[in-house]
């Protein structure tokens, strides 16, 4: 198929590459053109200098950018994706954004007979590079049926959750669960060390029981070493949690733990950890203990 991919960050760059490896013709756009040129050189695809040009011949257009404003900037306007897309094509957004912008863009796309799917992902940079992402989708079931086989190229799990916005709402649940879980892991490791236990040995035991989690399996070693220059950045987690807490105001959900962990991440930012991995909540606890 002829595909377009807009946004070549740590996620989009390998995701677009998987599409080429699967045999599709892929044209990319990135705000920094040199990144698009680098991708084209690495994978043999094409790049264009505007979203509109990248989308003109595409059957499916994928997007993976930073936030609501970034998303609107590449989709709307005279040089945006919708200006170049044909009726009967599909726009799939992998950005973690608000449910509101998903519904907004879905309605605008429908006016041009373009099907819009909000499809945020989980799995981080490693998941993108290994083609093992989890994709949460909102939108029309017929459109989903058409694009799902293509999404499977870089995913281990893809599921339609409901109408437009449902994928973003599911991603919010994902971030709520991660926030509380990482704080719990940080507190557990902090307590083990404060009690004079071998924290690594403790994890070896409890990871075989009910406390086991992906975060525990993949992050405890780097946490104990104080290594945080990898993974999903605190700045991005705070962006996601802001979306979550704003949505909670609208639907009446009470999220006291999520709100508290968001504040803790704010303290990590104040420590200079804006780009640290989200597991850096342990660094905050250690700093407080030293005071």
Phi and psi in degrees as GROMACS dihedral restraints (atoms count N, CA, C in turn):
[ dihedral_restraints ]
;  ai    aj    ak    al  type     phi  dphi    fc
    3     4     5     6     1   -88.3    20    10
    4     5     6     7     1   119.8    20    10
    6     7     8     9     1  -125.3    20    10
    7     8     9    10     1   156.8    20    10
    9    10    11    12     1  -127.6    20    10
   10    11    12    13     1   148.3    20    10
   12    13    14    15     1  -136.3    20    10
   13    14    15    16     1   125.2    20    10
   15    16    17    18     1  -115.8    20    10
   16    17    18    19     1   121.3    20    10
   18    19    20    21     1   106.2    20    10
   19    20    21    22     1   100.7    20    10
   21    22    23    24     1  -113.8    20    10
   22    23    24    25     1    53.8    20    10
   24    25    26    27     1   -80.4    20    10
   25    26    27    28     1  -159.9    20    10
   27    28    29    30     1   -63.9    20    10
   28    29    30    31     1   -22.5    20    10
   30    31    32    33     1   -92.8    20    10
   31    32    33    34     1   -52.8    20    10
   33    34    35    36     1   -63.5    20    10
   34    35    36    37     1   -36.1    20    10
   36    37    38    39     1   -56.7    20    10
   37    38    39    40     1   -54.2    20    10
   39    40    41    42     1   -72.8    20    10
   40    41    42    43     1   -31.3    20    10
   42    43    44    45     1   -61.2    20    10
   43    44    45    46     1   -45.8    20    10
   45    46    47    48     1   -63.4    20    10
   46    47    48    49     1   -35.8    20    10
   48    49    50    51     1   -63.0    20    10
   49    50    51    52     1   -39.1    20    10
   51    52    53    54     1   -62.0    20    10
   52    53    54    55     1   -34.3    20    10
   54    55    56    57     1   -65.1    20    10
   55    56    57    58     1   -39.1    20    10
   57    58    59    60     1   -66.1    20    10
   58    59    60    61     1   -44.7    20    10
   60    61    62    63     1   -60.6    20    10
   61    62    63    64     1   -27.4    20    10
   63    64    65    66     1   -81.4    20    10
   64    65    66    67     1    -2.0    20    10
   66    67    68    69     1   102.6    20    10
   67    68    69    70     1     3.6    20    10
   69    70    71    72     1   -84.5    20    10
   70    71    72    73     1   154.7    20    10
   72    73    74    75     1   -88.5    20    10
   73    74    75    76     1   118.3    20    10
   75    76    77    78     1  -122.3    20    10
   76    77    78    79     1   130.5    20    10
   78    79    80    81     1  -115.3    20    10
   79    80    81    82     1   132.7    20    10
   81    82    83    84     1  -116.7    20    10
   82    83    84    85     1   159.1    20    10
   84    85    86    87     1  -135.8    20    10
   85    86    87    88     1   138.9    20    10
   87    88    89    90     1  -141.1    20    10
   88    89    90    91     1   143.2    20    10
   90    91    92    93     1   -56.0    20    10
   91    92    93    94     1   -39.4    20    10
   93    94    95    96     1   -91.1    20    10
   94    95    96    97     1   106.4    20    10
   96    97    98    99     1   -61.1    20    10
   97    98    99   100     1   -31.3    20    10
   99   100   101   102     1   -64.0    20    10
  100   101   102   103     1   -30.4    20    10
  102   103   104   105     1   -69.0    20    10
  103   104   105   106     1   -39.4    20    10
  105   106   107   108     1   -65.7    20    10
  106   107   108   109     1   -40.4    20    10
  108   109   110   111     1   -62.9    20    10
  109   110   111   112     1   -42.3    20    10
  111   112   113   114     1   -61.5    20    10
  112   113   114   115     1   -43.0    20    10
  114   115   116   117     1   -63.3    20    10
  115   116   117   118     1   -45.4    20    10
  117   118   119   120     1   -60.7    20    10
  118   119   120   121     1   -39.7    20    10
  120   121   122   123     1   -65.6    20    10
  121   122   123   124     1   -37.3    20    10
  123   124   125   126     1   -75.5    20    10
  124   125   126   127     1   -36.4    20    10
  126   127   128   129     1  -113.7    20    10
  127   128   129   130     1    -9.6    20    10
  129   130   131   132     1    83.2    20    10
  130   131   132   133     1    13.3    20    10
  132   133   134   135     1   -88.9    20    10
  133   134   135   136     1  -170.3    20    10
  135   136   137   138     1  -112.2    20    10
  136   137   138   139     1   163.9    20    10
  138   139   140   141     1  -138.4    20    10
  139   140   141   142     1   153.5    20    10
  141   142   143   144     1  -125.9    20    10
  142   143   144   145     1   167.3    20    10
  144   145   146   147     1   -95.8    20    10
  145   146   147   148     1    -4.3    20    10
  147   148   149   150     1  -140.1    20    10
  148   149   150   151     1   153.7    20    10
  150   151   152   153     1   -58.1    20    10
  151   152   153   154     1   -39.9    20    10
  153   154   155   156     1   -57.0    20    10
  154   155   156   157     1   -48.1    20    10
  156   157   158   159     1   -65.4    20    10
  157   158   159   160     1   -37.2    20    10
  159   160   161   162     1   -65.1    20    10
  160   161   162   163     1   -32.0    20    10
  162   163   164   165     1   -88.8    20    10
  163   164   165   166     1   -11.8    20    10
  165   166   167   168     1   -60.0    20    10
  166   167   168   169     1   -35.4    20    10
  168   169   170   171     1  -108.5    20    10
  169   170   171   172     1    11.2    20    10
  171   172   173   174     1   -88.2    20    10
  172   173   174   175     1   138.5    20    10
  174   175   176   177     1   -80.2    20    10
  175   176   177   178     1   -36.6    20    10
  177   178   179   180     1  -133.2    20    10
  178   179   180   181     1   135.2    20    10
  180   181   182   183     1  -115.0    20    10
  181   182   183   184     1   127.6    20    10
  183   184   185   186     1  -106.8    20    10
  184   185   186   187     1   143.9    20    10
  186   187   188   189     1  -130.8    20    10
  187   188   189   190     1   138.3    20    10
  189   190   191   192     1  -148.7    20    10
  190   191   192   193     1    90.7    20    10
  192   193   194   195     1  -120.5    20    10
  193   194   195   196     1  -161.6    20    10
  195   196   197   198     1   -88.2    20    10
  196   197   198   199     1   -45.7    20    10
  198   199   200   201     1  -157.3    20    10
  199   200   201   202     1  -172.7    20    10
  201   202   203   204     1   -57.0    20    10
  202   203   204   205     1   -46.5    20    10
  204   205   206   207     1   -65.1    20    10
  205   206   207   208     1   -41.7    20    10
  207   208   209   210     1   -60.7    20    10
  208   209   210   211     1   -41.0    20    10
  210   211   212   213     1   -63.8    20    10
  211   212   213   214     1   -48.2    20    10
  213   214   215   216     1   -60.1    20    10
  214   215   216   217     1   -37.8    20    10
  216   217   218   219     1   -66.2    20    10
  217   218   219   220     1   -30.5    20    10
  219   220   221   222     1   -93.7    20    10
  220   221   222   223     1   -19.4    20    10
  222   223   224   225     1   -92.3    20    10
  223   224   225   226     1   -38.9    20    10
  225   226   227   228     1  -101.3    20    10
  226   227   228   229     1   169.3    20    10
  228   229   230   231     1    92.6    20    10
  229   230   231   232     1   172.9    20    10
  231   232   233   234     1   -62.8    20    10
  232   233   234   235     1   -28.8    20    10
  234   235   236   237     1  -108.8    20    10
  235   236   237   238     1    13.6    20    10
  237   238   239   240     1   -82.7    20    10
  238   239   240   241     1   172.3    20    10
  240   241   242   243     1   -59.8    20    10
  241   242   243   244     1   -44.5    20    10
  243   244   245   246     1   -63.3    20    10
  244   245   246   247     1   -25.9    20    10
  246   247   248   249     1   -68.4    20    10
  247   248   249   250     1   -20.5    20    10
  249   250   251   252     1  -109.3    20    10
  250   251   252   253     1    -7.4    20    10
  252   253   254   255     1   -87.7    20    10
  253   254   255   256     1   144.7    20    10
  255   256   257   258     1   -90.0    20    10
  256   257   258   259     1   153.7    20    10
  258   259   260   261     1   -56.9    20    10
  259   260   261   262     1   142.3    20    10
  261   262   263   264     1    89.0    20    10
  262   263   264   265     1     5.1    20    10
  264   265   266   267     1  -101.5    20    10
  265   266   267   268     1   179.6    20    10
  267   268   269   270     1  -130.8    20    10
  268   269   270   271     1   136.4    20    10
  270   271   272   273     1  -117.0    20    10
  271   272   273   274     1   116.3    20    10
  273   274   275   276     1  -114.8    20    10
  274   275   276   277     1   118.2    20    10
  276   277   278   279     1  -104.9    20    10
  277   278   279   280     1   115.8    20    10
  279   280   281   282     1   -96.1    20    10
  280   281   282   283     1     3.9    20    10
  282   283   284   285     1   -65.0    20    10
  283   284   285   286     1   144.0    20    10
  285   286   287   288     1   -85.3    20    10
  286   287   288   289     1   107.9    20    10
  288   289   290   291     1  -138.1    20    10
  289   290   291   292     1  -170.8    20    10
  291   292   293   294     1   -83.0    20    10
  292   293   294   295     1   156.3    20    10
  294   295   296   297     1   -66.8    20    10
  295   296   297   298     1   -30.3    20    10
  297   298   299   300     1   -62.1    20    10
  298   299   300   301     1   -45.8    20    10
  300   301   302   303     1   -69.4    20    10
  301   302   303   304     1   -30.7    20    10
  303   304   305   306     1   -63.1    20    10
  304   305   306   307     1   -45.1    20    10
  306   307   308   309     1   -67.3    20    10
  307   308   309   310     1   -38.1    20    10
  309   310   311   312     1   -61.7    20    10
  310   311   312   313     1   -50.0    20    10
  312   313   314   315     1   -71.2    20    10
  313   314   315   316     1   -31.9    20    10
  315   316   317   318     1   -61.6    20    10
  316   317   318   319     1   -43.3    20    10
  318   319   320   321     1   -66.4    20    10
  319   320   321   322     1   -41.3    20    10
  321   322   323   324     1   -67.9    20    10
  322   323   324   325     1   -38.5    20    10
  324   325   326   327     1   -65.1    20    10
  325   326   327   328     1   -38.8    20    10
  327   328   329   330     1   -61.3    20    10
  328   329   330   331     1   -30.6    20    10
  330   331   332   333     1   -63.4    20    10
  331   332   333   334     1   -23.7    20    10
  333   334   335   336     1  -105.1    20    10
  334   335   336   337     1    13.3    20    10
  336   337   338   339     1    59.7    20    10
  337   338   339   340     1    36.3    20    10
  339   340   341   342     1  -108.6    20    10
  340   341   342   343     1   130.3    20    10
  342   343   344   345     1   -86.8    20    10
  343   344   345   346     1   128.8    20    10
  345   346   347   348     1  -110.5    20    10
  346   347   348   349     1   133.6    20    10
  348   349   350   351     1  -125.4    20    10
  349   350   351   352     1   126.2    20    10
  351   352   353   354     1   -88.1    20    10
  352   353   354   355     1   126.4    20    10
  354   355   356   357     1  -143.2    20    10
  355   356   357   358     1    60.8    20    10
  357   358   359   360     1   -61.3    20    10
  358   359   360   361     1   158.7    20    10
  360   361   362   363     1  -123.2    20    10
  361   362   363   364     1   158.7    20    10
  363   364   365   366     1  -133.6    20    10
  364   365   366   367     1   147.9    20    10
  366   367   368   369     1   136.0    20    10
  367   368   369   370     1   -12.4    20    10
  369   370   371   372     1    69.5    20    10
  370   371   372   373     1  -173.2    20    10
  372   373   374   375     1   -60.4    20    10
  373   374   375   376     1   -40.6    20    10
  375   376   377   378     1   -62.7    20    10
  376   377   378   379     1   -40.3    20    10
  378   379   380   381     1   -64.2    20    10
  379   380   381   382     1   -38.2    20    10
  381   382   383   384     1   -66.9    20    10
  382   383   384   385     1   -44.2    20    10
  384   385   386   387     1   -66.9    20    10
  385   386   387   388     1   -34.4    20    10
  387   388   389   390     1   -93.3    20    10
  388   389   390   391     1     0.9    20    10
  390   391   392   393     1    65.9    20    10
  391   392   393   394     1    37.7    20    10
  393   394   395   396     1  -125.4    20    10
  394   395   396   397     1    38.0    20    10
  396   397   398   399     1   -79.6    20    10
  397   398   399   400     1   153.8    20    10
  399   400   401   402     1  -101.1    20    10
  400   401   402   403     1   127.4    20    10
  402   403   404   405     1  -118.8    20    10
  403   404   405   406     1   123.7    20    10
  405   406   407   408     1  -107.6    20    10
  406   407   408   409     1   121.4    20    10
  408   409   410   411     1  -120.0    20    10
  409   410   411   412     1   139.4    20    10
  411   412   413   414     1  -122.6    20    10
  412   413   414   415     1   140.2    20    10
  414   415   416   417     1   146.3    20    10
  415   416   417   418     1  -165.6    20    10
  417   418   419   420     1   -74.8    20    10
  418   419   420   421     1   138.4    20    10
  420   421   422   423     1   -68.7    20    10
  421   422   423   424     1   -31.1    20    10
  423   424   425   426     1   -69.6    20    10
  424   425   426   427     1   -41.5    20    10
  426   427   428   429     1   -63.9    20    10
  427   428   429   430     1   -41.0    20    10
  429   430   431   432     1   -60.5    20    10
  430   431   432   433     1   -43.3    20    10
  432   433   434   435     1   -61.0    20    10
  433   434   435   436     1   -30.3    20    10
  435   436   437   438     1   -76.0    20    10
  436   437   438   439     1   -41.0    20    10
  438   439   440   441     1   -93.4    20    10
  439   440   441   442     1   -17.6    20    10
  441   442   443   444     1   -54.4    20    10
  442   443   444   445     1   -44.7    20    10
  444   445   446   447     1   -59.9    20    10
  445   446   447   448     1   -30.2    20    10
  447   448   449   450     1   -76.1    20    10
  448   449   450   451     1   -41.9    20    10
  450   451   452   453     1   -60.2    20    10
  451   452   453   454     1   -34.7    20    10
  453   454   455   456     1   -58.1    20    10
  454   455   456   457     1   -18.6    20    10
  456   457   458   459     1   -58.7    20    10
  457   458   459   460     1   -35.6    20    10
  459   460   461   462     1  -119.4    20    10
  460   461   462   463     1    21.7    20    10
  462   463   464   465     1  -130.4    20    10
  463   464   465   466     1   152.7    20    10
  465   466   467   468     1  -102.0    20    10
  466   467   468   469     1   -18.1    20    10
  468   469   470   471     1  -151.2    20    10
  469   470   471   472     1   130.4    20    10
  471   472   473   474     1  -135.3    20    10
  472   473   474   475     1   127.5    20    10
  474   475   476   477     1  -142.2    20    10
  475   476   477   478     1   135.8    20    10
  477   478   479   480     1   -84.7    20    10
  478   479   480   481     1   124.6    20    10
  480   481   482   483     1  -101.3    20    10
  481   482   483   484     1   -15.0    20    10
  483   484   485   486     1   151.7    20    10
  484   485   486   487     1  -161.5    20    10
  486   487   488   489     1   -69.7    20    10
  487   488   489   490     1   178.9    20    10
  489   490   491   492     1   -49.0    20    10
  490   491   492   493     1   134.4    20    10
  492   493   494   495     1    98.6    20    10
  493   494   495   496     1   -20.9    20    10
  495   496   497   498     1   -67.1    20    10
  496   497   498   499     1   -34.8    20    10
  498   499   500   501     1   -63.3    20    10
  499   500   501   502     1   -43.8    20    10
  501   502   503   504     1   -65.8    20    10
  502   503   504   505     1   -38.9    20    10
  504   505   506   507     1   -64.3    20    10
  505   506   507   508     1   -38.5    20    10
  507   508   509   510     1   -64.6    20    10
  508   509   510   511     1   -40.6    20    10
  510   511   512   513     1   -63.6    20    10
  511   512   513   514     1   -33.3    20    10
  513   514   515   516     1   -63.0    20    10
  514   515   516   517     1   -41.7    20    10
  516   517   518   519     1   -59.5    20    10
  517   518   519   520     1   -42.3    20    10
  519   520   521   522     1   -56.8    20    10
  520   521   522   523     1   -46.1    20    10
  522   523   524   525     1   -71.3    20    10
  523   524   525   526     1   -34.7    20    10
  525   526   527   528     1   -58.8    20    10
  526   527   528   529     1   -48.1    20    10
  528   529   530   531     1   -64.6    20    10
  529   530   531   532     1   -41.1    20    10
  531   532   533   534     1   -65.4    20    10
  532   533   534   535     1   -42.3    20    10
  534   535   536   537     1   -57.8    20    10
  535   536   537   538     1   -50.1    20    10
  537   538   539   540     1   -66.9    20    10
  538   539   540   541     1   -36.9    20    10
  540   541   542   543     1   -66.6    20    10
  541   542   543   544     1   -44.7    20    10
  543   544   545   546     1   -67.0    20    10
  544   545   546   547     1   -37.8    20    10
  546   547   548   549     1   -64.0    20    10
  547   548   549   550     1   -41.3    20    10
  549   550   551   552     1   -62.4    20    10
  550   551   552   553     1   -41.5    20    10
  552   553   554   555     1   -65.4    20    10
  553   554   555   556     1   -43.1    20    10
  555   556   557   558     1   -61.2    20    10
  556   557   558   559     1   -43.6    20    10
  558   559   560   561     1   -66.2    20    10
  559   560   561   562     1   -38.6    20    10
  561   562   563   564     1   -62.5    20    10
  562   563   564   565     1   -46.6    20    10
  564   565   566   567     1   -65.4    20    10
  565   566   567   568     1   -39.4    20    10
  567   568   569   570     1   -62.4    20    10
  568   569   570   571     1   -44.0    20    10
  570   571   572   573     1   -64.2    20    10
  571   572   573   574     1   -43.9    20    10
  573   574   575   576     1   -59.4    20    10
  574   575   576   577     1   -45.5    20    10
  576   577   578   579     1   -66.2    20    10
  577   578   579   580     1   -40.7    20    10
  579   580   581   582     1   -66.1    20    10
  580   581   582   583     1   -28.7    20    10
  582   583   584   585     1   -85.6    20    10
  583   584   585   586     1    -0.5    20    10
  585   586   587   588     1    81.5    20    10
  586   587   588   589     1    17.0    20    10
  588   589   590   591     1   -86.2    20    10
  589   590   591   592     1   158.6    20    10
  591   592   593   594     1   -78.1    20    10
  592   593   594   595     1   100.8    20    10
  594   595   596   597     1   -60.9    20    10
  595   596   597   598     1   -36.7    20    10
  597   598   599   600     1   -64.5    20    10
  598   599   600   601     1   -40.6    20    10
  600   601   602   603     1   -66.2    20    10
  601   602   603   604     1   -37.1    20    10
  603   604   605   606     1   -60.9    20    10
  604   605   606   607     1   -46.6    20    10
  606   607   608   609     1   -63.6    20    10
  607   608   609   610     1   -38.5    20    10
  609   610   611   612     1   -57.1    20    10
  610   611   612   613     1   -35.2    20    10
  612   613   614   615     1   -79.5    20    10
  613   614   615   616     1   -54.0    20    10
  615   616   617   618     1   -73.6    20    10
  616   617   618   619     1   -19.9    20    10
  618   619   620   621     1   -70.9    20    10
  619   620   621   622     1    -9.3    20    10
  621   622   623   624     1   -91.5    20    10
  622   623   624   625     1    -2.1    20    10
  624   625   626   627     1  -119.4    20    10
  625   626   627   628     1  -151.8    20    10
  627   628   629   630     1   -70.2    20    10
  628   629   630   631     1   -16.7    20    10
  630   631   632   633     1   -80.6    20    10
  631   632   633   634     1    -7.5    20    10
  633   634   635   636     1   -60.0    20    10
  634   635   636   637     1   143.4    20    10
  636   637   638   639     1  -158.1    20    10
  637   638   639   640     1   165.7    20    10
  639   640   641   642     1   -60.2    20    10
  640   641   642   643     1   -41.7    20    10
  642   643   644   645     1   -62.1    20    10
  643   644   645   646     1   -42.6    20    10
  645   646   647   648     1   -62.9    20    10
  646   647   648   649     1   -46.8    20    10
  648   649   650   651     1   -64.5    20    10
  649   650   651   652     1   -37.0    20    10
  651   652   653   654     1  -104.2    20    10
  652   653   654   655     1    -9.4    20    10
  654   655   656   657     1  -124.6    20    10
  655   656   657   658     1   -16.9    20    10
  657   658   659   660     1   -64.3    20    10
  658   659   660   661     1   -36.4    20    10
  660   661   662   663     1   -64.5    20    10
  661   662   663   664     1   -45.8    20    10
  663   664   665   666     1   -69.1    20    10
  664   665   666   667     1   -33.5    20    10
  666   667   668   669     1   -63.1    20    10
  667   668   669   670     1   -45.1    20    10
  669   670   671   672     1   -66.6    20    10
  670   671   672   673     1   -26.7    20    10
  672   673   674   675     1   -86.6    20    10
  673   674   675   676     1    -7.6    20    10
  675   676   677   678     1    71.8    20    10
  676   677   678   679     1    28.9    20    10
  678   679   680   681     1  -101.2    20    10
  679   680   681   682     1   116.4    20    10
  681   682   683   684     1  -130.3    20    10
  682   683   684   685     1     6.0    20    10
  684   685   686   687     1   -85.8    20    10
  685   686   687   688     1    60.2    20    10
  687   688   689   690     1  -165.4    20    10
  688   689   690   691     1   172.6    20    10
  690   691   692   693     1    74.2    20    10
  691   692   693   694     1  -158.5    20    10
  693   694   695   696     1   -82.3    20    10
  694   695   696   697     1   120.0    20    10
  696   697   698   699     1   -71.1    20    10
  697   698   699   700     1   146.8    20    10
  699   700   701   702     1   -57.2    20    10
  700   701   702   703     1   -41.4    20    10
  702   703   704   705     1   -56.0    20    10
  703   704   705   706     1   -42.0    20    10
  705   706   707   708     1   -72.0    20    10
  706   707   708   709     1   -35.5    20    10
  708   709   710   711     1   -64.9    20    10
  709   710   711   712     1   -40.8    20    10
  711   712   713   714     1   -64.8    20    10
  712   713   714   715     1   -36.4    20    10
  714   715   716   717     1   -60.4    20    10
  715   716   717   718     1   -45.1    20    10
  717   718   719   720     1   -65.1    20    10
  718   719   720   721     1   -43.3    20    10
  720   721   722   723     1   -68.3    20    10
  721   722   723   724     1   -30.2    20    10
  723   724   725   726     1   -62.9    20    10
  724   725   726   727     1   -40.1    20    10
  726   727   728   729     1   -63.3    20    10
  727   728   729   730     1   -44.4    20    10
  729   730   731   732     1   -59.0    20    10
  730   731   732   733     1   -51.2    20    10
  732   733   734   735     1   -67.7    20    10
  733   734   735   736     1   -32.4    20    10
  735   736   737   738     1   -67.4    20    10
  736   737   738   739     1   -42.2    20    10
  738   739   740   741     1   -64.7    20    10
  739   740   741   742     1   -37.0    20    10
  741   742   743   744     1   -62.7    20    10
  742   743   744   745     1   -33.4    20    10
  744   745   746   747     1   -62.6    20    10
  745   746   747   748     1   -34.5    20    10
  747   748   749   750     1   -77.3    20    10
  748   749   750   751     1   -37.9    20    10
  750   751   752   753     1  -100.4    20    10
  751   752   753   754     1    -1.5    20    10
  753   754   755   756     1    84.0    20    10
  754   755   756   757     1     4.9    20    10
  756   757   758   759     1   -67.2    20    10
  757   758   759   760     1   142.2    20    10
  759   760   761   762     1  -104.3    20    10
  760   761   762   763     1   121.2    20    10
  762   763   764   765     1  -128.7    20    10
  763   764   765   766     1    64.2    20    10
  765   766   767   768     1   -64.1    20    10
  766   767   768   769     1   -39.6    20    10
  768   769   770   771     1   -68.4    20    10
  769   770   771   772     1   -43.6    20    10
  771   772   773   774     1   -60.1    20    10
  772   773   774   775     1   -43.7    20    10
  774   775   776   777     1   -63.1    20    10
  775   776   777   778     1   -38.9    20    10
  777   778   779   780     1   -68.0    20    10
  778   779   780   781     1   -44.6    20    10
  780   781   782   783     1   -64.8    20    10
  781   782   783   784     1   -34.8    20    10
  783   784   785   786     1   -59.1    20    10
  784   785   786   787     1   -41.4    20    10
  786   787   788   789     1   -63.4    20    10
  787   788   789   790     1   -40.2    20    10
  789   790   791   792     1   -61.7    20    10
  790   791   792   793     1   -40.8    20    10
  792   793   794   795     1   -64.5    20    10
  793   794   795   796     1   -32.1    20    10
  795   796   797   798     1   -61.4    20    10
  796   797   798   799     1   -38.6    20    10
  798   799   800   801     1   -67.0    20    10
  799   800   801   802     1   -37.2    20    10
  801   802   803   804     1   -62.5    20    10
  802   803   804   805     1   -40.6    20    10
  804   805   806   807     1   -59.9    20    10
  805   806   807   808     1   -41.7    20    10
  807   808   809   810     1   -65.0    20    10
  808   809   810   811     1   -24.1    20    10
  810   811   812   813     1   -79.4    20    10
  811   812   813   814     1    -4.3    20    10
  813   814   815   816     1    95.4    20    10
  814   815   816   817     1    13.2    20    10
  816   817   818   819     1   -97.9    20    10
  817   818   819   820     1    32.0    20    10
  819   820   821   822     1   -55.8    20    10
  820   821   822   823     1   -37.3    20    10
  822   823   824   825     1  -102.6    20    10
  823   824   825   826     1     5.1    20    10
  825   826   827   828     1   -68.0    20    10
  826   827   828   829     1   157.8    20    10
  828   829   830   831     1   -64.7    20    10
  829   830   831   832     1   154.2    20    10
  831   832   833   834     1   -61.6    20    10
  832   833   834   835     1   -20.5    20    10
  834   835   836   837     1   -69.4    20    10
  835   836   837   838     1    -4.4    20    10
  837   838   839   840     1   -69.3    20    10
  838   839   840   841     1     2.2    20    10
  840   841   842   843     1   -56.6    20    10
  841   842   843   844     1   -27.9    20    10
  843   844   845   846     1   -64.7    20    10
  844   845   846   847     1   -37.4    20    10
  846   847   848   849     1   -61.2    20    10
  847   848   849   850     1   -37.0    20    10
  849   850   851   852     1   -62.4    20    10
  850   851   852   853     1   -45.3    20    10
  852   853   854   855     1   -62.9    20    10
  853   854   855   856     1   -40.8    20    10
  855   856   857   858     1   -66.1    20    10
  856   857   858   859     1   -37.6    20    10
  858   859   860   861     1   -66.5    20    10
  859   860   861   862     1   -41.2    20    10
  861   862   863   864     1   -64.1    20    10
  862   863   864   865     1   -35.5    20    10
  864   865   866   867     1   -67.3    20    10
  865   866   867   868     1   -33.9    20    10
  867   868   869   870     1   -72.6    20    10
  868   869   870   871     1   -19.1    20    10
